[in-house]
């Protein structure tokens, strides 16, 4: 992912972020998954041309909120 980031392939970094966060969720490492999703969203926000994958980050954050029982946060 670092190599893709350095090369400026932001959509590919977002795709890898989704896969990494899914792995972390499966392992029960919710905080790690949140960190990956939030880092990817920060990265995407710096590139206005990057749209692909950002919705998936919000869906992932919502899934984590559901796992934590925070349905209000999941709905937001």
FIDO-257858 format. One line per 3 residues: number of its first residue (from 1); their letters; for each residue x, y, z of C-alpha. Coordinates in Angstrom, 1 decimal. Example, Ala and Ser with C-alpha at 12.3 -4.5 7.8 and 13.67 -1.06 7.14 Angstrom:
2
1> as> 12.3,-4.5,7.8 ~ 13.7,-1.1,7.1
This chain:
76
1> xxx> 0.0,0.0,0.0 ~ 2.9,2.4,0.8 ~ 4.3,1.9,-2.7
4> xxx> 0.9,2.6,-4.3 ~ 0.5,5.7,-2.1 ~ 3.9,7.0,-3.1
7> xxx> 3.1,6.4,-6.8 ~ -0.1,8.4,-6.4 ~ -2.4,5.5,-7.1
10> xxx> -4.9,6.6,-4.5 ~ -7.9,4.6,-5.8 ~ -5.8,1.4,-5.5
13> xxx> -4.8,2.4,-2.0 ~ -8.5,2.7,-1.1 ~ -9.1,-0.8,-2.5
16> xxx> -6.3,-2.2,-0.4 ~ -7.6,-0.4,2.6 ~ -11.0,-2.0,2.2
19> xxx> -9.4,-5.5,2.1 ~ -7.1,-4.7,5.1 ~ -10.0,-3.4,7.2
22> xxx> -12.1,-6.4,6.3 ~ -9.3,-8.6,7.6 ~ -9.0,-6.6,10.8
25> xxx> -12.8,-6.8,11.3 ~ -12.7,-10.6,10.9 ~ -9.9,-10.7,13.5
28> xxx> -12.1,-8.6,15.9 ~ -9.7,-5.7,15.8 ~ -12.3,-3.0,15.4
31> xxx> -10.1,-0.1,16.4 ~ -7.6,-1.1,13.8 ~ -10.3,-1.3,11.1
34> xxx> -11.6,2.2,12.1 ~ -8.0,3.5,11.8 ~ -7.6,2.1,8.3
37> xxx> -11.0,3.5,7.2 ~ -10.3,6.9,8.6 ~ -6.8,7.1,7.1
40> xxx> -8.2,6.1,3.7 ~ -10.9,8.8,4.0 ~ -8.2,11.4,4.9
43> xxx> -6.2,10.3,1.9 ~ -9.2,10.5,-0.5 ~ -10.2,13.9,0.7
46> xxx> -6.8,15.3,-0.5 ~ -7.6,14.2,-4.0 ~ -10.9,15.6,-5.4
49> xxx> -10.7,13.2,-8.4 ~ -10.9,10.2,-6.0 ~ -14.4,9.1,-5.5
52> xxx> -14.2,5.3,-6.0 ~ -14.0,3.5,-2.7 ~ -14.9,6.4,-0.4
55> xxx> -18.5,5.1,0.1 ~ -17.1,1.7,1.1 ~ -15.1,3.4,3.9
58> xxx> -18.3,4.9,5.3 ~ -20.1,1.6,5.1 ~ -17.2,0.0,6.9
61> xxx> -17.3,2.6,9.7 ~ -21.0,1.9,10.0 ~ -20.4,-1.8,10.3
64> xxx> -17.9,-1.2,13.1 ~ -20.5,1.0,14.9 ~ -23.0,-1.8,14.6
67> xxx> -20.6,-4.3,16.0 ~ -20.1,-1.9,19.0 ~ -23.8,-1.5,19.4
70> xxx> -23.8,2.2,18.5 ~ -26.8,2.2,16.1 ~ -27.0,6.0,16.0
73> xxx> -23.4,6.3,14.8 ~ -24.1,3.5,12.3 ~ -27.0,5.4,10.9
76> x> -25.0,8.6,10.5
